[in-house]
Amino acid sequence: MTVITPELLQRFDVSGPRYTSYPTADRFVEAFGQEEYALALQQRKLGTAAKALPLSLYVHIPFCESLCYYCACNKIITKHHDRADVYLRYLAREVDLHTAHCGVGQHVSQLHFGGGTPTFLSDEGLRELMGMLRRSFTFVPGGEYSIEVDPRTVTPERLGLLAELGFNRLSFGVQDFDPEVQKAVHRIQPAEQVFELVAAARQIGFDSVNVDLIYGLPRQTPESFDRTLAQVAQLRPDRIALYAYAHLPERFKAQRRIINTELPPASAKVNMLARSLAAFMDAGYVYVGMDHFALPEDALAVAKRQGRLHRNFQGYSTQPDCDLIALGVSAIGKVGATYSQNAKTLEEYYDFIDQGRLPVVRGLALSRDDLVRRTVIMALMCQGELLFEPMDSAWLIDSRSYFAIELEQLREMQGQGLVEVNDDGVKVTALGWFFVRGVAMVFDRYLQADRNRARFSRII
């Protein structure tokens, strides 16, 4: 295994974006609103993209029955399931507002339900939502249709319903199997429950089952996390998403319930990351990049081998870069060279729709420089490589000149063995994959101009 020295830890224990987009969502502005977004939808309808490239859909379901202390998602804690019935009616109206601008029946090859807890919805609610989407969009065969699942909210029978509705990929939120850690974050779910559900998902025939883990949670130690890693290796999901916990209590109220002294130090977090890499490699997983692992035959690992890996607001994906229509409160979308985000509170979201307006409250129209740098950052994050010649041909630039300052900044990283820079381009090394976000940050014009990174998670 690659060794991370204390010097490297000290040098790169900084805050930075996850780069599910570039520019990142904190750069969105209120000057971009529903009028600008509607124009982007209309331009898509008139252009070739609507005919040539399928859409991706994201639906945000904000409701949860109980609060997980680590959570940084936009969520509403409630046991009143009738609130979801009202929400579904507004989602239907938001879908109608979209189709009024971009037309009915556009092809969709990727769907993701996130939250919150999407499985907070009743069986009838899930049927209603999927029926609504199918009436407005055309789901193509062979697409990726996924849903985030809280194991505490489903049974094997409910998984059967999800398959019946067309979902072919599941993502189970596990975080950690250790009972003490579960108590510390207010999320108790026995390992046996997860094992039963994964077995049921396999029997039903889902294409892929993902498990989410988080390291850096309170009461975690490298030794306790080793036990969770061993259980996950035994569970053997098709994919594993391993995230570093970002403790930002000044931004996320729920995290204020976590006791700071129970959080593991940075050195322990890096130890957990290194041991996780070793454990998953030993179990036969492919390290896809940054936070994703997959079995060699899984579509994500295949895409990695074939250089077809992409990254979007849901993380790494096998789907080509395409427009993303985001539905629901706080949801973030991408249409053409624009990003947009819906209202963050139910009241504001409902108010926009009652006025017959798309609920977009902020966003960004990307400049040419934004698009160039997005190409670079995504190439580094997905392929671990930036090749100058394709960049020069695609964007009619001289990369060596355009990025002269950035390439100079990479010299120090090259000396530390994180990257290799030559006449052909930039390549991230095996050691550099630990800090790939740090490599990408060099090309982030906004970060270079603004050194205040406290709003981001630590990069390790």
N, C-alpha and C positions, 0 to 999 in steps of 0.2 A: 504493500500500500504506500501511496505517496505520503510523505511525512510533512506535516505543517509545523514549522518552527515557531517558537514564541515570538520571534522577531516579525515573522509574517503576520501572525495573529495581531500583534500590536499595530502593525502598519495598516491592516485592512479591516480592523474592527470598527467600521464606520457605517453610517446610515446610507441607504441608497434605494432607488426604485427597483421593483421586480420586473419592470419592462414587459408587462402584458400589453402595453401600448407605448408608442412614442409619438409625440410628446405625452407625458404622463398626465393622469386625470387632474392632478393639482394645478395644471397649467390651463385648464378650461376657463373660459371667461363668460360672464353673463351677457356680453354683447352678442354672443351667438345664442339665438333662441329658437322658438318654434317656427318663425318665418324662414330662417336660414335652413333649418332642418327640412321643412316642407319642400323648399327649393331643391335640396339634395335628393329627396325622394323622387321629385318630378324629373330631375335630370337623369336619374337612374332609369326611370320608365322610358324616357325618350332615347337613351343611349343603347349601346350594344350589350352592356353588362347584364341587363334584365333577361336577355335572351341567351347569353353565353354562359354566365356564371350563376350557379344556384346561390340562394341566400343561406345565411345562418340565422337562427332565431334564438334569443335568450328571453326567458320569462322569469321574473323575480317574484317569488312568493315570500313575503316578509315575516309570516307568523311563526312563532315557536311557543310551545306550551311551558317551557322552563328556560331559565337563563344559564348559558354556559359562560363562566367568568372570563375566559380567554377571548371570547368572540369579538371580532371587529366588523362584523357584517351589519348591514342595515336590517334591523329586525324589530318586531313588535311582540312582546311577551303577553300572551293571553290564553285563557282556556275556553274562551267564547268562540266556538267554531262557526257561529253564524256570521261573524265578521268576514270570514272567507267568502261567504255567499255574496255579500255586497261587493267585495273586491273583484270577484269573477265577473260581475255585471259591468264593472268599470273596465276591466281588461277587454271584454268584448267590444265595448265602445271605442277603446283605444285601437284595437285591431281594425275596426271600421274606419277610423280616422286615417290609418296608414294606407289601407287599400284604396281609399278615396284619392290618394296622391300617387300611389305606385301601381295600382291595379290589383285585381283578384287573380289568384291562380299562379303566382310566381313560384318557381321551383325552390324547394328547400332541401338541402343535403345535410344539415346539421341543426340539431335542436338540443337545448340544454335548459332544464329547470333547476334554478338555484334559489338560495334564500339566505336567512331564514331556514324554514323546513318545508320543502315542497310537499312532503308526505304528511304535512299538517292537514292538507285537503282530504276530504272524505272520498270514498270510492266514487260517489256520484259527482263530486266536484272535479275529480280528475277526469272522469268521462266527459263532463261538460266542457272543460278546458280543451281537451284534445279534440273534441268534436268541433269546437269553435275554430281552432287553428286549421283543421283539415278542410273546413268549408271555405276558408280564405286563402289557403296556400296549398300547393301541390307537393307532397312529400315524395321524394324520389327513392326508388329501391336502392338498397345498399348504403344509405346514409347513416350517419352517427346520431342516434337519438338517445340522449342520456338524461338521468335525473339523479340529484343528490338525495341520499336516503339516511335518515336518522334511524339506526337499528331499533330504537325504542318505540318507533311509530309504525312498524310494519310486522307482518307475519308472512310465512311462506305463501299463504293464500293471496295476500296483497301483492306479493311479487308476481304471482301469476296474472293478476289484473294488469300490472304495469307492462308485462310482456304482451298481453292481449291488446293494450292500447297502442302498441307499436314501439315502446322503448326497447332498445337492444343493448344498452350499457347502463350499469349501475355504479354509483360511487357511495360507499359506506363511510360515514364519519366515525372513525375509531379513536384517533388521537393518541391514546395510550391504554393498554390493558391493565396497568397497575392500579389496584383499588385505592391506594393512598393518593395517587395523582388524580384519579377520578373524583375523589372527595374534594380535593383542593380546588378543582375547577368546576365543581357542581355538575358533573355529568357521570352518573353511575350507569354502567351497562356491562353486564357480565360477558366475559369472553365467549362462554358457551352460546350465548344468544347470537353473536356475530358468526360463529362457526356454523350454527344451524342455518342462518340465512344465506351464507355464501354457498353452502351445500345445496340448498333449495334453488338458488339462482343458477347453479351449474346444471341441476336436473331439468330446470325449465328450459335452459338453452340460451341464456344471454350471451352475446358475443364477447363481452368483456366485463369483468368486475374489478373495480378499483377500490383501494382502501386508503383513506387519508390518515396520516400520522403527523404529530407535531412534537418537535423536540425543543427543549428550553422551558417547559412548563414547570410550575411550582412542584417541589418535592421529587422531581426527577433527578436521578443520578445516572452516570454512564452504566453502572451495574444494573440498576432497575430497568433502564431502557433496553439493555441487552436481553432481558427476559421478554419484553414486548417484541423485540426483533425476532427472537426465536419462535414466538407464537405466530407471528406474521409469516415467517418462513414456512411454518407448518400449515397455516391457512392457505398459503400459496395463491393469492389473488393474481389476476392477469397483469394488473398495474398497481403501482404504489406511488402515492404522492406524499413526499416527506417535506414538511414545511418547518421553518424556524419560527418559533413564537416571537412575535413583535410586541413588546410590552410598552404600550403608549397610553397610560391611564389618563393623561391630560386630554386625549382625544376621544377615548372610548370609555364611557362611564362604567361599564360592566367590569373592566379590568381593575378598577379601584378596589374591588373586593379581594383581589389577589394580594397575598402578603409578600412584600418585596423581599424579605429575608429568606423566603422559601424558594426563590428563583435560583437556578443554578448559575454559577459564574460563566463568563464567556469561554474560558478555557474548557469547562465541562461541556458546553454546547458544541464546541469544535470537536471534542473527543467523541461525543455522541454522533456527530455527523460522520466522522471518519470510521467509527465502528459500524454505523449503519451501512455505509458504502461497502465495507468489507463483508458484512453479514449478507447483504443482498447479492453481491457478486458471488459469494460462496454458494448461495442458493440458486444461482443460475440466471439472475436478472441482468438485464442490460441497463447500464446507467444512461438514460436518455439525455439528461442534462438538468442541471441546477436542482430540481426538486422532483423529477419524475424517473421512475424505474418501470421496466416492463419485461415480461417473459419474452424470449427471443422470437416466438411465433406470433406475438401480439402485433396488431397493426401499427402501434406506436413505435415499437422496436424496428419493424420492417421499414417504416418511413425514415427512421434515423439512419439505417444502413443505406438506404437508397437516396439520401439527401433531400427527402421530401417533407421534412419536419417544418411545422409552422408554429407560431405562437400568437394567441389572441387573449381576450379578457378572461377566458377560462383556463389559461395556461397553455401547455404544449398540445398540439393537435395534428392530426393527419390530414385535415381538410385544407385545401388550397386557400390562400388569402382571398377572402370574399367579403361582401357587404354583410353587416350584422345588424339586424333589426332587434332592438331591445325593448321589451314590454314590461310594464309594471313600475312601481315606485322605485326610484333611485337607479334604475337600470341604465347601463351605458352601452351605446351602440356606435357603429361605424358605417357610414354610407359615403361612397366615393372618397374624396379627400377631406372628410369631416368626421369629427367625433361629437357625440351629443350625450347628455345625461338628463334623465327625467327628474322631476321634483322629488325631494327626499322624504317628505312627510305625506301621510295619507290625505290629510286635509288639503294640502296644496295640490296634490295629484288629482284628487277628486274635483277640486274647484276648476282646474284647467279643462278637464273633460266635460264638466257641466257647461262650460262656456263653448264647447265644441272645438277646443284647441288641443293640438298635440302638447303633452305635458313636459316639453323640453324647457329646462331653465338655464342651462349653460352648455357650452361646447367649444369647438375650435374648428376653424377652417385652416387646414395645414398649408404652410408655405412650401415652396419648392425645396428650400433647405431642410425643412422638417421631413419631407418625403425622402430626400437623399439620406439623411441621418437615420431615419427609421429603417431604411433598407440595410444600412451598415449594422445597426444595433441588432436587428432581427437575424442577420446572417451570423453574427457572433454568438447570439443566444441559442440559435437553432443548429447551425452547422459548425460552430466553433472556428469559423474561417471567413475572412474578408479577402476576396480576390479583386485586384485592381482592374484588370482588363474588362471583365463583365460590367463592373461599376462604371467605368469610363464610357463604354459603348451604350449602356442603358441611359445614362444621365448626361452624356456629352460634357464630361468634366475630366480633369487630370487629377486623379485621386491623390497622388503624391503631393501635389501642390495644394489641393483643396483641403486636405487634412494634414498639412505640414506641421502645424502646432500639435495636433493630437499624436502624430507619429513620433514626434520628439518626446512627448510625455510618456509614450510607451517604452522608451529606452530603459527607464528604471525597472519597469515590469519585465522587460526582456532580460535584464541583468539578474532578476530574481527568479527567472525560469518560468514565468507565468505565460509569456507569449513568445512567438518567434516572428520577427519582422524581417522581410527580405524584399527583393525587387518585385515579387509577384503579389505580395499582400501580407496579411497578418493572420497568424494561426494561434489559437489558444492551446496550450499544452495540457497534459494530464493534470499537472499541479494547478494550472490556471483555471480548470473547471471548478475548483473549490471557490474561486473568486471571480467567476465569469461576469457577475453583475458589476464588479469593480472595473473590469476591462471595458464593458459597455459604457460605463459612466464617463470614460474619457471622451467619448464621441457625443455626449449629451451637452448641447450648446447651452441649455437653460441652467444645468447644474454648474457648468464652468463659469457662468456669469453670476450665479447665486450659490454661495457656499453654505447657505443655511439648509441643512439636510435633516433637521430634527424631526420633520414630519414623516420620514420614511423609517422602515424597519432596518435593523442591522443586516448587513449583507452576508453574515455568517451566523 
